[in-house]
Amino acid sequence: MAASGRVAIWQPGFLWPALLLLLLLVMPLRGVRGARLYSEEDPLTILTSDTLKETLRNSSTAWLIQFYSSWCGHCIQYSPTWKALAGDVKDWEQAIRIGVLDCAHEKNFEICKEFGIHFYPTFRYFKAHSSSSDIGKTYRGADRELQTVRQLMVNFLQNHTRDDWPAGCPPLEPARSADILSLMGLKTDHYTAVIIEDEDSYVGREVILDLMAYDGVIVRRVLNTERTFMEKLGISSVPAAYLFRPNGTHKLMDVQKSLRFFFSSFLKLLPGVRRKQGPSALENAGGSRGQDSVEVWKEFDKSKVYMADMESGLHYLFRVELASHQTLEGEELKTFKDFVTVVAKLFPGRQSVVKLLETLLEWLVSLPLERIPYDAILDLVNNKMRISGMFLSEKLQWVGCQGSRPELRGYPCSLWTLFHTLTVQASLRPDALANTGLEEDPLAVLQTMRRYIRSFFGCRECGQHFEAMAKESLEQVKSLDEAVLWLWRKHNQVNSRLAGALSEDPHFPKTQWPTPDLCPACHEEQEGLHVWNENKVLAFLKQHYSSGNISPKYTSSNSPDMLPIQDKNAGLSSDEKPQGNQGGSLAPGGFPTRERQHGLDVPREASVNARKEPKPSMTFLVLGFSSLDMSLCVLLYAFSCVFLMLMFFFFRIRSKRWKVRYNRLYV
């Protein structure tokens, strides 16, 4: 009885630890299920019970789908690898696509049961043109590393027959050497790249799939068993790549490393090679062309930063984008003051532009006003007081940021270039912001950029995307060098998100930058996946955006104060005159200097039509008074003079009367 009585006694001291342990186990799982592992921002397709069968039925592409559970610990740990795989094979979408389906979601219970999913994660391959009853083929291997799964995707594609071959997938089988040799001296309308490799190598097939989303180039592969073929082309080691140009010439491709990423990047950057676009994009491209959009192409060096791009960006910023704000006050005024402070102290520009920025900063700091009209700022930017040696060109002159059409690249590209330059200059000159209130703050440039985009940048959606990136990781930046790398990472993230979008310039595809031809040491490969050597990237960025690498080519050399005032047509600067080294037609061979469209169109006539005409005004002691202000001052001055004269005569007459009254002689 005693023993049985002790068992029946309720002892809360043993119950609470058990309940606490249960809560600790359940709460994280609920958080994971609520947050999910994948989002619409990831480069893959999120499927549900409503979309799975419809997506797979008679699909023109093959599919690799991961059936996972959001409470599964291994699925959580594997999700970064799966996202990286989806991003790595994003250009393969016309042949095979990546998808996910969460079996832990109540809505998907039945579909996971129907497809026989018992363990997580489960990988299923689905052939192109499959029927609705096809439940796919399960991958049962233990190795789920990214390179292994990517190679299995290639094998799965090659298992298709001629009847069910994906419509957009190019042939992956080795080509005959005779077919390749027949290209020698043959003129075509495209490049032909030949990858020579071992029989067990996947480099050739992966490069073929990497370039399937691009026009202007065809990639084939040949095995190294063709000894005569290799001797004729002068190839001694594999993997190697040989290029046949459209004009009939041919030679061995000069890449720094014989890796898939280097081969693919080299081919994507060839002149005339561009990403394929849908019919709607082509219609928009054709419809936007007109007489006004034809401009002389400026030859440029993609390894240089051009001062003309940054000065054009400042011109558009001050005279066009800021013009939509009639008055600056409150947070907007503080943001503008901080922006001018950062640019005036760090901009490595010409003396005439730097002097204008410093004068604008001095004016903003000296005025204790809570509201400043935009017209006053515009008067100073336009140098209405005609201070010698202070000038900012009023013409858009894109060079490294020029696009194949007027609405592509331009201002957003120049803004990226400007902010990259400022972060690098802050790192190279840490004392430049001394006594500004922004010193010793590694986030000074980035926070100023963030606030400017939020307050003034015309593309609202772009500003929201940048704000989301800033909230995610900006506070993790602890040094000036980390600030340089943070902006570089986020810019590449934007490039990846917008690759293939309508805002992408087909002549300047959005790629991960710097490309291997600019910085070979920046690129490495680990377990088949491309990785960045960030120490090398930082060194490259500091050199690329340094003062010594900024080219003054195409910048205007004359300012209005150097020209006769009476001749209205004499104020043409050198950038308005024909350049001696400009080409007469579009030759898209350059690299997009930080390629970002952000959805903002910048027409060529923006500097004339987009901003309102400044009112006649003059500046006195750098205070930006308008003509109305000066008229009131003159009127008040005249009124004061008359009033003082009247008061003088009044007291003069009164004093005489007082003397007469009190100075009479008495007998």
ZAMARDO-426490 format. One line per 10 residues: number of its first residue (from 0); their letters; for each residue x, y negated, z negated of C-alpha. Coordinates in nm, 3 decimals, always signed. Layout:
REM ZAMARDO-426490
NUM> a> X,Y,Z  ... .
REM end
This chain:
REM ZAMARDO-426490
0> maasgrvaiw> +0.000,+0.000,+0.000  +0.279,-0.235,-0.088  +0.455,-0.174,+0.242  +0.139,-0.219,+0.446  +0.057,-0.534,+0.248  +0.389,-0.693,+0.332  +0.329,-0.637,+0.706  -0.011,-0.805,+0.695  +0.114,-1.120,+0.521  +0.134,-1.428,+0.753 .
10> qpgflwpall> +0.473,-1.596,+0.719  +0.484,-1.930,+0.911  +0.859,-1.957,+0.861  +0.906,-1.688,+1.126  +0.638,-1.821,+1.363  +0.755,-2.179,+1.422  +1.099,-2.089,+1.565  +0.929,-1.851,+1.809  +0.679,-2.119,+1.918  +0.958,-2.374,+1.959 .
20> lllllvmplr> +1.156,-2.132,+2.176  +0.849,-2.065,+2.389  +0.790,-2.439,+2.440  +1.153,-2.493,+2.543  +1.119,-2.219,+2.803  +0.784,-2.330,+2.941  +0.838,-2.707,+2.960  +1.133,-2.695,+3.205  +0.943,-2.455,+3.428  +0.643,-2.686,+3.439 .
30> gvrgarlyse> +0.870,-2.976,+3.527  +1.027,-2.779,+3.811  +0.693,-2.675,+3.950  +0.565,-3.032,+3.932  +0.867,-3.180,+4.102  +0.907,-2.905,+4.369  +1.242,-2.823,+4.523  +1.199,-2.977,+4.868  +1.053,-3.303,+4.992  +0.955,-3.467,+5.320 .
40> edpltiltsd> +1.291,-3.646,+5.320  +1.476,-3.315,+5.366  +1.563,-3.210,+5.726  +1.332,-2.907,+5.723  +0.964,-2.817,+5.755  +0.755,-2.762,+5.441  +0.491,-2.500,+5.516  +0.173,-2.402,+5.330  -0.095,-2.139,+5.363  -0.283,-2.376,+5.594 .
50> tlketlrnss> +0.006,-2.434,+5.835  +0.219,-2.116,+5.829  +0.032,-1.897,+6.078  -0.058,-2.186,+6.306  +0.307,-2.294,+6.318  +0.440,-1.947,+6.398  +0.174,-1.848,+6.652  +0.327,-1.864,+7.002  +0.592,-2.112,+6.884  +0.837,-2.222,+7.152 .
60> tawliqfyss> +1.121,-2.188,+6.899  +1.236,-1.921,+6.659  +1.199,-1.979,+6.283  +1.397,-1.901,+5.971  +1.172,-1.944,+5.668  +1.264,-1.917,+5.302  +0.982,-1.794,+5.080  +1.077,-1.919,+4.735  +0.930,-1.985,+4.393  +0.979,-2.322,+4.228 .
70> wcghciqysp> +1.021,-2.157,+3.886  +1.288,-1.913,+4.009  +1.627,-2.012,+3.866  +1.823,-1.874,+4.163  +1.593,-2.059,+4.407  +1.662,-2.383,+4.220  +2.037,-2.328,+4.235  +2.023,-2.230,+4.603  +1.813,-2.528,+4.719  +2.115,-2.760,+4.781 .
80> twkalagdvk> +2.270,-2.492,+5.007  +1.945,-2.451,+5.200  +1.913,-2.828,+5.249  +2.275,-2.844,+5.365  +2.207,-2.561,+5.613  +1.902,-2.744,+5.750  +2.104,-3.062,+5.795  +2.392,-2.871,+5.955  +2.172,-2.712,+6.225  +1.936,-3.006,+6.274 .
90> dweqairigv> +2.035,-3.031,+6.643  +1.931,-2.667,+6.695  +1.560,-2.743,+6.655  +1.476,-2.668,+7.020  +1.600,-2.312,+6.964  +1.544,-2.228,+6.596  +1.397,-2.425,+6.307  +1.425,-2.409,+5.928  +1.120,-2.395,+5.699  +1.026,-2.330,+5.336 .
100> ldcaheknfe> +0.712,-2.208,+5.160  +0.659,-2.221,+4.781  +0.494,-1.902,+4.661  +0.457,-2.046,+4.308  +0.197,-2.291,+4.434  -0.153,-2.165,+4.362  -0.262,-2.247,+4.715  +0.001,-2.011,+4.862  -0.060,-1.701,+4.646  -0.264,-1.517,+4.910 .
110> ickefgihfy> -0.041,-1.594,+5.207  +0.271,-1.473,+5.020  +0.085,-1.155,+4.928  -0.025,-1.106,+5.290  +0.336,-1.140,+5.411  +0.458,-0.893,+5.151  +0.681,-1.131,+4.954  +0.791,-0.957,+4.632  +1.124,-1.120,+4.545  +1.260,-1.475,+4.560 .
120> ptfryfkahs> +1.413,-1.614,+4.762  +1.317,-1.406,+5.068  +1.451,-1.503,+5.412  +1.231,-1.415,+5.710  +1.323,-1.455,+6.077  +1.039,-1.506,+6.325  +1.101,-1.477,+6.698  +0.977,-1.737,+6.943  +0.634,-1.671,+7.102  +0.541,-1.437,+6.817 .
130> sssdigktyr> +0.181,-1.333,+6.748  -0.022,-1.428,+6.442  +0.014,-1.075,+6.304  +0.395,-1.088,+6.303  +0.527,-1.102,+5.944  +0.890,-1.151,+6.051  +1.215,-0.970,+5.983  +1.365,-0.986,+5.634  +1.733,-1.058,+5.582  +1.854,-0.813,+5.316 .
140> gadrelqtvr> +2.222,-0.904,+5.297  +2.381,-1.001,+4.968  +2.592,-1.283,+5.118  +2.381,-1.598,+5.144  +2.658,-1.850,+5.195  +2.585,-2.125,+5.443  +2.828,-2.005,+5.710  +2.698,-1.648,+5.690  +2.333,-1.752,+5.728  +2.420,-1.987,+6.016 .
150> qlmvnflqnh> +2.598,-1.706,+6.202  +2.301,-1.477,+6.139  +2.081,-1.740,+6.301  +2.302,-1.720,+6.612  +2.278,-1.339,+6.612  +1.901,-1.358,+6.572  +1.872,-1.591,+6.871  +2.077,-1.351,+7.083  +1.842,-1.066,+6.985  +1.566,-1.233,+7.188 .
160> trddwpagcp> +1.484,-1.079,+7.523  +1.444,-1.263,+7.850  +1.066,-1.265,+7.800  +1.062,-1.420,+7.451  +1.374,-1.640,+7.481  +1.316,-1.986,+7.324  +1.232,-2.229,+7.603  +1.480,-2.498,+7.499  +1.771,-2.270,+7.407  +2.066,-2.260,+7.651 .
170> pleparsadi> +2.236,-1.927,+7.735  +2.476,-1.808,+7.464  +2.642,-1.521,+7.651  +3.001,-1.564,+7.778  +3.031,-1.710,+8.127  +3.228,-1.549,+8.405  +3.569,-1.702,+8.470  +3.495,-1.721,+8.842  +3.192,-1.944,+8.776  +3.405,-2.179,+8.565 .
180> lslmglktdh> +3.693,-2.196,+8.814  +3.447,-2.293,+9.089  +3.394,-2.624,+8.904  +3.748,-2.742,+8.977  +3.732,-3.048,+9.200  +3.352,-3.035,+9.209  +3.169,-3.365,+9.151  +2.855,-3.344,+8.938  +2.628,-3.571,+8.736  +2.738,-3.427,+8.400 .
190> ytaviieded> +3.033,-3.302,+8.197  +3.098,-2.931,+8.159  +3.284,-2.820,+7.847  +3.422,-2.467,+7.820  +3.506,-2.315,+7.481  +3.764,-2.036,+7.504  +3.753,-1.810,+7.198  +3.782,-1.461,+7.050  +3.500,-1.214,+7.091  +3.416,-1.236,+6.719 .
200> syvgrevild> +3.424,-1.616,+6.707  +3.104,-1.818,+6.663  +3.257,-2.159,+6.746  +3.153,-2.156,+7.112  +2.792,-2.057,+7.047  +2.759,-2.308,+6.764  +2.895,-2.591,+6.982  +2.651,-2.491,+7.258  +2.362,-2.522,+7.011  +2.502,-2.848,+6.868 .
210> lmaydgvivr> +2.495,-3.010,+7.214  +2.161,-2.874,+7.332  +1.988,-3.192,+7.209  +2.207,-3.412,+7.435  +2.190,-3.504,+7.801  +2.496,-3.547,+8.021  +2.695,-3.243,+7.906  +2.672,-2.864,+7.943  +2.871,-2.631,+7.718  +2.976,-2.277,+7.818 .
220> rvlntertfm> +3.197,-2.020,+7.652  +3.461,-1.781,+7.787  +3.635,-1.500,+7.597  +4.013,-1.491,+7.565  +4.019,-1.150,+7.730  +4.025,-1.340,+8.063  +4.406,-1.368,+8.068  +4.435,-1.490,+8.427  +4.179,-1.761,+8.358  +4.368,-1.881,+8.049 .
230> eklgissvpa> +4.701,-1.890,+8.233  +4.550,-2.093,+8.516  +4.415,-2.352,+8.272  +4.732,-2.354,+8.062  +4.566,-2.229,+7.742  +4.791,-2.045,+7.498  +4.587,-2.035,+7.176  +4.220,-2.009,+7.084  +3.977,-2.151,+7.005  +4.037,-2.421,+7.267 .
240> aylfrpngth> +3.817,-2.644,+7.481  +3.853,-2.744,+7.846  +3.659,-3.035,+7.996  +3.540,-3.079,+8.356  +3.449,-3.443,+8.421  +3.173,-3.563,+8.658  +3.429,-3.711,+8.900  +3.588,-3.368,+8.957  +3.892,-3.409,+8.731  +3.956,-3.163,+8.451 .
250> klmdvqkslr> +4.191,-3.122,+8.156  +4.230,-2.966,+7.813  +4.026,-3.145,+7.545  +4.253,-3.335,+7.307  +4.111,-3.278,+6.958  +4.301,-3.300,+6.631  +4.169,-2.971,+6.489  +4.026,-2.666,+6.668  +3.707,-2.665,+6.464  +3.341,-2.671,+6.557 .
260> fffssflkll> +3.280,-3.020,+6.413  +3.572,-3.171,+6.607  +3.462,-3.015,+6.938  +3.099,-3.124,+6.893  +3.186,-3.480,+6.784  +3.424,-3.525,+7.078  +3.156,-3.423,+7.328  +2.878,-3.632,+7.171  +3.089,-3.946,+7.202  +3.173,-3.907,+7.573 .
270> pgvrrkqgps> +3.056,-4.198,+7.793  +2.712,-4.121,+7.935  +2.631,-3.846,+7.686  +2.320,-3.938,+7.492  +2.055,-3.775,+7.279  +1.750,-3.648,+7.463  +1.433,-3.850,+7.407  +1.066,-3.771,+7.447  +0.845,-3.915,+7.722  +0.714,-4.194,+7.498 .
280> alenaggsrg> +1.064,-4.312,+7.421  +1.158,-4.311,+7.788  +0.847,-4.508,+7.877  +0.928,-4.766,+7.613  +1.283,-4.788,+7.740  +1.169,-4.841,+8.096  +0.897,-5.088,+8.005  +1.127,-5.304,+7.796  +1.372,-5.369,+8.077  +1.338,-5.702,+8.251 .
290> qdsvevwkef> +1.541,-5.982,+8.397  +1.600,-6.137,+8.056  +1.743,-5.813,+7.915  +2.025,-5.789,+8.170  +2.345,-5.915,+8.010  +2.710,-5.880,+8.093  +2.863,-5.589,+7.906  +3.153,-5.677,+7.677  +3.431,-5.423,+7.660  +3.539,-5.354,+7.303 .
300> dkskvymadm> +3.764,-5.132,+7.096  +3.568,-4.909,+6.858  +3.860,-4.903,+6.615  +3.822,-5.279,+6.558  +3.576,-5.497,+6.366  +3.468,-5.805,+6.563  +3.435,-6.147,+6.403  +3.174,-6.238,+6.665  +2.940,-5.972,+6.524  +2.963,-6.102,+6.168 .
310> esglhylfrv> +2.934,-6.467,+6.269  +2.629,-6.385,+6.483  +2.483,-6.203,+6.184  +2.536,-6.509,+5.962  +2.382,-6.731,+6.228  +2.071,-6.512,+6.251  +2.054,-6.483,+5.872  +2.071,-6.859,+5.802  +1.884,-6.997,+6.102  +1.624,-6.728,+6.180 .
320> elashqtleg> +1.556,-6.484,+5.897  +1.570,-6.744,+5.621  +1.343,-6.980,+5.821  +1.034,-6.781,+5.719  +1.081,-6.916,+5.363  +0.987,-7.286,+5.362  +1.102,-7.332,+5.004  +1.339,-7.129,+4.787  +1.262,-7.114,+4.416  +1.277,-6.879,+4.120 .
330> eelktfkdfv> +1.423,-6.535,+4.187  +1.459,-6.606,+4.560  +1.672,-6.912,+4.492  +1.893,-6.722,+4.247  +1.935,-6.437,+4.497  +2.031,-6.682,+4.771  +2.283,-6.860,+4.546  +2.447,-6.528,+4.451  +2.453,-6.421,+4.815  +2.623,-6.745,+4.924 .
340> tvvaklfpgr> +2.867,-6.710,+4.632  +2.972,-6.358,+4.737  +3.001,-6.445,+5.105  +3.187,-6.774,+5.046  +3.443,-6.606,+4.819  +3.494,-6.281,+5.011  +3.421,-6.347,+5.379  +3.752,-6.309,+5.570  +3.642,-6.541,+5.847  +3.773,-6.834,+6.041 .
350> qsvvklletl> +3.843,-7.157,+5.855  +3.550,-7.343,+6.014  +3.298,-7.083,+5.894  +3.459,-7.042,+5.552  +3.451,-7.421,+5.502  +3.080,-7.426,+5.584  +3.012,-7.146,+5.335  +3.217,-7.316,+5.063  +3.039,-7.648,+5.125  +2.702,-7.473,+5.104 .
360> lewlvslple> +2.805,-7.307,+4.779  +2.929,-7.634,+4.628  +2.604,-7.802,+4.726  +2.389,-7.525,+4.572  +2.589,-7.524,+4.247  +2.592,-7.905,+4.209  +2.217,-7.948,+4.255  +2.023,-7.880,+3.931  +1.699,-7.824,+4.126  +1.445,-7.549,+4.068 .
370> ripydaildl> +1.319,-7.572,+4.426  +1.517,-7.629,+4.744  +1.347,-7.678,+5.083  +1.476,-7.463,+5.366  +1.515,-7.770,+5.590  +1.783,-7.905,+5.357  +1.978,-7.577,+5.385  +1.937,-7.579,+5.764  +2.066,-7.938,+5.785  +2.382,-7.838,+5.603 .
380> vnnkmrisgm> +2.432,-7.519,+5.808  +2.389,-7.726,+6.126  +2.644,-7.977,+5.988  +2.420,-8.281,+6.022  +2.670,-8.487,+5.824  +2.927,-8.401,+6.095  +3.207,-8.299,+5.861  +3.513,-8.224,+6.066  +3.626,-7.860,+6.085  +3.294,-7.708,+5.972 .
390> flseklqwvg> +3.107,-7.503,+6.233  +2.896,-7.187,+6.276  +2.803,-7.092,+6.631  +2.432,-7.105,+6.719  +2.448,-6.821,+6.973  +2.403,-6.447,+6.924  +2.717,-6.284,+7.056  +2.712,-5.909,+6.985  +3.028,-5.716,+7.071  +3.079,-5.401,+6.865 .
400> cqgsrpelrg> +2.708,-5.426,+6.777  +2.578,-5.477,+7.132  +2.311,-5.234,+7.244  +2.210,-5.088,+7.577  +1.885,-5.285,+7.544  +1.827,-5.624,+7.377  +1.611,-5.481,+7.098  +1.861,-5.213,+6.992  +2.136,-5.251,+6.733  +2.235,-5.620,+6.707 .
410> ypcslwtlfh> +2.146,-5.788,+6.376  +2.099,-5.477,+6.155  +2.435,-5.344,+6.279  +2.603,-5.678,+6.202  +2.450,-5.685,+5.854  +2.591,-5.340,+5.779  +2.929,-5.456,+5.911  +2.919,-5.769,+5.695  +2.839,-5.582,+5.374  +3.098,-5.311,+5.439 .
420> tltvqaslrp> +3.353,-5.588,+5.487  +3.249,-5.761,+5.165  +3.275,-5.441,+4.955  +3.623,-5.373,+5.095  +3.735,-5.733,+5.041  +3.610,-5.719,+4.680  +3.820,-5.406,+4.627  +4.129,-5.555,+4.794  +4.094,-5.894,+4.618  +3.948,-5.822,+4.273 .
430> dalantglee> +4.011,-6.180,+4.152  +3.822,-6.345,+4.438  +3.500,-6.378,+4.234  +3.670,-6.529,+3.928  +3.473,-6.804,+3.748  +3.156,-6.727,+3.945  +2.970,-6.525,+3.682  +3.010,-6.215,+3.901  +3.368,-6.130,+3.804  +3.455,-5.792,+3.654 .
440> dplavlqtmr> +3.132,-5.644,+3.790  +3.194,-5.353,+4.033  +2.829,-5.378,+4.139  +2.842,-5.749,+4.225  +2.840,-5.707,+4.603  +2.604,-5.409,+4.607  +2.350,-5.568,+4.372  +2.362,-5.892,+4.572  +2.306,-5.691,+4.891  +2.020,-5.503,+4.726 .
450> ryirsffgcr> +1.845,-5.820,+4.611  +1.895,-5.995,+4.944  +1.740,-5.702,+5.136  +1.450,-5.690,+4.891  +1.383,-6.067,+4.913  +1.470,-6.169,+5.269  +1.527,-5.876,+5.507  +1.246,-5.875,+5.762  +1.192,-5.498,+5.783  +0.986,-5.413,+5.473 .
460> ecgqhfeama> +1.001,-5.037,+5.520  +1.379,-5.051,+5.561  +1.405,-5.252,+5.240  +1.197,-4.993,+5.056  +1.423,-4.711,+5.178  +1.732,-4.899,+5.064  +1.574,-4.975,+4.727  +1.496,-4.606,+4.679  +1.859,-4.514,+4.750  +1.979,-4.783,+4.509 .
470> kesleqvksl> +1.752,-4.662,+4.228  +1.874,-4.309,+4.281  +2.247,-4.356,+4.230  +2.364,-4.718,+4.231  +2.412,-4.728,+3.853  +2.667,-4.446,+3.882  +2.915,-4.683,+4.050  +3.185,-4.775,+3.796  +3.463,-4.929,+4.008  +3.518,-5.141,+4.315 .
480> deavlwlwrk> +3.649,-4.841,+4.511  +3.338,-4.643,+4.419  +3.128,-4.933,+4.551  +3.303,-4.904,+4.889  +3.235,-4.528,+4.905  +2.874,-4.563,+4.781  +2.781,-4.794,+5.068  +2.958,-4.566,+5.317  +2.766,-4.259,+5.190  +2.431,-4.435,+5.206 .
490> hnqvnsrlag> +2.499,-4.567,+5.554  +2.570,-4.215,+5.676  +2.254,-4.101,+5.499  +2.056,-4.360,+5.696  +2.226,-4.246,+6.017  +2.124,-3.888,+5.950  +1.764,-3.987,+5.876  +1.728,-4.202,+6.188  +1.911,-3.974,+6.434  +1.676,-3.914,+6.725 .
500> alsedphfpk> +1.431,-4.187,+6.621  +1.297,-4.444,+6.867  +1.523,-4.709,+6.711  +1.835,-4.509,+6.805  +2.030,-4.646,+7.100  +2.073,-4.354,+7.345  +2.414,-4.491,+7.445  +2.523,-4.509,+7.080  +2.389,-4.197,+6.903  +2.379,-4.211,+6.526 .
510> tqwptpdlcp> +2.659,-3.988,+6.402  +2.843,-3.941,+6.076  +3.115,-4.204,+6.057  +3.413,-4.228,+6.081  +3.430,-3.985,+6.370  +3.725,-3.743,+6.403  +3.891,-3.950,+6.675  +3.908,-4.249,+6.439  +4.010,-4.061,+6.124  +4.107,-3.696,+6.172 .
520> acheeqeglh> +4.231,-3.667,+5.814  +3.886,-3.766,+5.683  +3.735,-3.438,+5.807  +3.786,-3.093,+5.661  +3.609,-2.760,+5.671  +3.537,-2.539,+5.372  +3.369,-2.201,+5.416  +3.243,-2.301,+5.759  +3.086,-2.628,+5.643  +3.212,-2.974,+5.728 .
530> vwnenkvlaf> +3.321,-3.174,+5.423  +3.467,-3.521,+5.376  +3.807,-3.595,+5.225  +3.688,-3.904,+5.037  +4.038,-4.018,+4.942  +4.123,-4.039,+5.311  +3.788,-4.201,+5.386  +3.851,-4.472,+5.126  +4.195,-4.545,+5.271  +4.045,-4.562,+5.620 .
540> lkqhyssgni> +3.764,-4.798,+5.514  +4.011,-5.033,+5.343  +4.219,-5.046,+5.659  +3.925,-5.070,+5.901  +3.751,-5.359,+5.721  +4.068,-5.543,+5.623  +4.142,-5.891,+5.756  +4.415,-5.758,+5.982  +4.173,-5.531,+6.171  +3.915,-5.802,+6.250 .
550> spkytssnsp> +3.938,-5.914,+6.611  +3.860,-6.278,+6.705  +3.780,-6.176,+7.062  +3.462,-6.331,+7.210  +3.426,-6.582,+6.923  +3.351,-6.944,+7.017  +3.655,-7.173,+6.994  +3.498,-7.519,+7.006  +3.272,-7.695,+6.757  +3.032,-7.980,+6.836 .
560> dmlpiqdkna> +3.228,-8.238,+6.639  +3.516,-8.198,+6.882  +3.300,-8.285,+7.185  +3.158,-8.614,+7.317  +2.830,-8.698,+7.148  +2.676,-8.885,+7.440  +2.695,-8.587,+7.681  +2.431,-8.332,+7.589  +2.570,-8.072,+7.828  +2.923,-8.110,+7.699 .
570> glssdekpqg> +2.850,-7.912,+7.384  +2.897,-7.572,+7.541  +3.126,-7.349,+7.338  +3.357,-7.097,+7.495  +3.125,-6.805,+7.417  +2.870,-6.963,+7.655  +3.118,-6.956,+7.942  +3.201,-6.642,+8.145  +3.460,-6.424,+7.974  +3.749,-6.315,+8.188 .
580> nqggslapgg> +3.755,-5.957,+8.059  +3.385,-5.884,+8.069  +3.257,-5.608,+8.288  +2.974,-5.654,+8.532  +2.773,-5.345,+8.438  +2.688,-5.134,+8.138  +2.969,-4.897,+8.050  +2.859,-4.718,+7.734  +3.182,-4.571,+7.615  +3.226,-4.740,+7.279 .
590> fptrerqhgl> +3.137,-4.626,+6.932  +2.846,-4.785,+6.742  +3.004,-4.996,+6.472  +2.778,-4.876,+6.192  +2.472,-4.799,+6.398  +2.165,-4.873,+6.214  +1.843,-5.003,+6.360  +1.618,-5.014,+6.054  +1.331,-5.093,+6.288  +1.412,-5.463,+6.333 .
600> dvpreasvna> +1.407,-5.605,+6.687  +1.641,-5.893,+6.759  +1.562,-6.059,+7.096  +1.840,-6.247,+7.272  +1.645,-6.571,+7.272  +1.594,-6.551,+6.895  +1.831,-6.839,+6.828  +1.615,-7.066,+7.044  +1.257,-6.953,+6.995  +1.244,-6.775,+6.659 .
610> rkepkpsmtf> +1.346,-7.066,+6.438  +1.153,-7.388,+6.423  +1.313,-7.702,+6.560  +1.489,-7.895,+6.284  +1.346,-8.234,+6.206  +1.558,-8.544,+6.266  +1.756,-8.589,+5.949  +2.088,-8.696,+5.805  +2.292,-8.595,+5.507  +2.432,-8.834,+5.250 .
620> lvlgfssldm> +2.706,-8.718,+5.010  +2.627,-8.358,+5.098  +2.280,-8.389,+4.938  +2.071,-8.300,+5.243  +1.832,-8.602,+5.238  +1.586,-8.613,+5.528  +1.501,-8.926,+5.728  +1.184,-8.971,+5.519  +1.391,-8.965,+5.201  +1.625,-9.229,+5.341 .
630> slcvllyafs> +1.333,-9.448,+5.450  +1.187,-9.437,+5.099  +1.526,-9.523,+4.953  +1.558,-9.828,+5.178  +1.203,-9.939,+5.095  +1.263,-9.902,+4.721  +1.593,-10.087,+4.753  +1.425,-10.381,+4.930  +1.141,-10.388,+4.680  +1.389,-10.385,+4.389 .
640> cvflmlmfff> +1.584,-10.675,+4.541  +1.270,-10.886,+4.580  +1.158,-10.800,+4.227  +1.495,-10.894,+4.077  +1.500,-11.223,+4.267  +1.151,-11.310,+4.142  +1.249,-11.225,+3.785  +1.565,-11.434,+3.822  +1.375,-11.744,+3.937  +1.105,-11.690,+3.673 .
650> frirskrwkv> +1.354,-11.690,+3.385  +1.557,-11.968,+3.545  +1.259,-12.205,+3.555  +1.149,-12.102,+3.208  +1.491,-12.167,+3.061  +1.497,-12.521,+3.211  +1.161,-12.601,+3.056  +1.285,-12.482,+2.717  +1.591,-12.705,+2.739  +1.377,-13.009,+2.829 .
660> rynrlyv> +1.141,-12.944,+2.536  +1.406,-12.898,+2.266  +1.675,-13.136,+2.384  +1.480,-13.476,+2.371  +1.651,-13.774,+2.200  +1.475,-13.918,+1.893  +1.521,-14.269,+1.753 .
REM end
